[in-house]
């Protein structure tokens, strides 16, 4: 710090600011509020009912896509919370749950007087290395109040029964289903659903997903090119390396909208006074320093001196020499005397009446921890274009990942798929067919700034790094809450259109931003759709939970009015394609995407206002899907399904990347068969 003083300019600007009469009895000095963020962690919550879950979504609670209805009407959902945030939810009946605990018991028989009508919508089975699993979906004419049980039977007298869960969303009854697929002792053949109201129905159990089998690869087919989680710089270098190696099959597209960059304004906190640099930390803000000095004499005025990069605040004293400057007075003095360098503000909603204590010279910092080799400048997002004929004459496929920064597996899916397509082109006829018939656009990381922050600073970062929070929400301890949720920043079915599932609170996990397309990241995705109108298919790769979804993705809460549903033929095409892609995923290591997690977002998850798939589908006619990679893993000891998280040990993340890359290549195969010409 001595060097900082020595480098200061000899000339000094001295301002004497008389803010108000020195109080006869100074207010007590207040305890310093925290300057470091409260730790946040991924946890499983028990939510009492769907209405409470909707409330959590509405208030911007940072929920994952792993939502599990329970037989007693409660819901388990994973969330990223601090201890304080969890405490705030307890009055709503929300509690931390043991993810390995068995499902709670269903409600007692309600004994309806008139027999209800039961329709079995779907009864399916599948086999993995852990045995057979059964999933049943049914509806009752009695709606959500019905108490349903599914009984199954198989060969040699095998059988069992499973309670069903009513699925009521935004007041609308959507049917009954299993809380999670049920492990069964042998191959189930028939299922009977009975109601406490007297209704009954029977159906034969079918196979799932039962889509078209993936092409068998030729001997020597190459795969498994992922060895670690990769930062944005590593992903971009892989994209460039693939282009250098396969220049006749690839182009690199630099997307036009540069991101904010991995950068923040520098800050320091002095009790209830927060000082922020006007320049980003990497552009001079980190070079500034502030000190609050006790002049050591009575009746001294409050004075601010700027000497080069040092801001010195000489605090006012009273007749006895006691410090007398309030936080509000210090803030006003700094803004008047050093307003070309910094801006001072009160801590959150503090009134500024407390007396400020002296503080040693303190360097401002942007708190960013990445090494200097990680650029702080606005980032250019790269897309790798792959195909024999990249001239718009072939059906376009867009695959994009890491809208949410903490989803480390998702870019690996796109890179693994790109490697397979290019490395097997000359040896595998099926791969040559894909590259002959399609025009593929791969964006491994939509949100590089947030991804860097997730890798180096706060692993649970979901959003980008643009901070729209006002001063009362912008002290250093809140820095892990800033940013915009890119997948709530699109322009169809958005918060600004009155749709549900995004927040206007800048600190919330699903903050939509100040306006549609306010963010470079969302504008880049839509630029691709606008510029390359041959794009007819898109896959937004997310994690985790094991979903495969498509539009509509949002509804208005009043009346649960969704965006227009696809036509019957379009819905059938979405589902048929999904089953083919899920068959390919299962071929890798036996991971099956559950049937109750396959379908429109609003049917299988919750409303997500302003998501990208909706804009691509409704505004550009692109069949837009969402992967949620990272399916639950069956624990044969506890007999429960276990979530994998955003950043599982790489051994698991590696397997997820391999299996969902197979799914992405299957989607490209679906596109290759779509109205092929030429």
Beta strands, then each sheet from edge to edge (+ up, - down):
strand 1: 13-16
strand 2: 40-47
strand 3: 63-69
strand 4: 75-82
strand 5: 95-96
strand 6: 118-128
strand 7: 131-140
strand 8: 148-154
strand 9: 159-163
strand 10: 165-169
strand 11: 172-177
strand 12: 182-184
strand 13: 188-195
strand 14: 200-204
strand 15: 206-207
strand 16: 250-254
strand 17: 265-270
strand 18: 273-280
strand 19: 289-294
strand 20: 303-307
strand 21: 310-315
strand 22: 342-346
strand 23: 359-363
strand 24: 382-386
strand 25: 395-401
strand 26: 438-443
strand 27: 535-545
strand 28: 547-550
strand 29: 555-556
strand 30: 561-562
strand 31: 598-600
strand 32: 623-631
strand 33: 633-635
strand 34: 640-642
sheet 1: 1+ 20- 21+ 19+ 23-
sheet 2: 3+ 4- 2+ 5-
sheet 3: 10+ 11- 7+ 6- 15-
sheet 4: 10+ 11- 7+ 12-
sheet 5: 9+ 8- 13+ 14-
sheet 6: 16+ 24- 26+ 25+ 27+ 32+ 28- 31-
sheet 7: 17+ 18- 22+
sheet 8: 29+ 30-
sheet 9: 33+ 34-
end
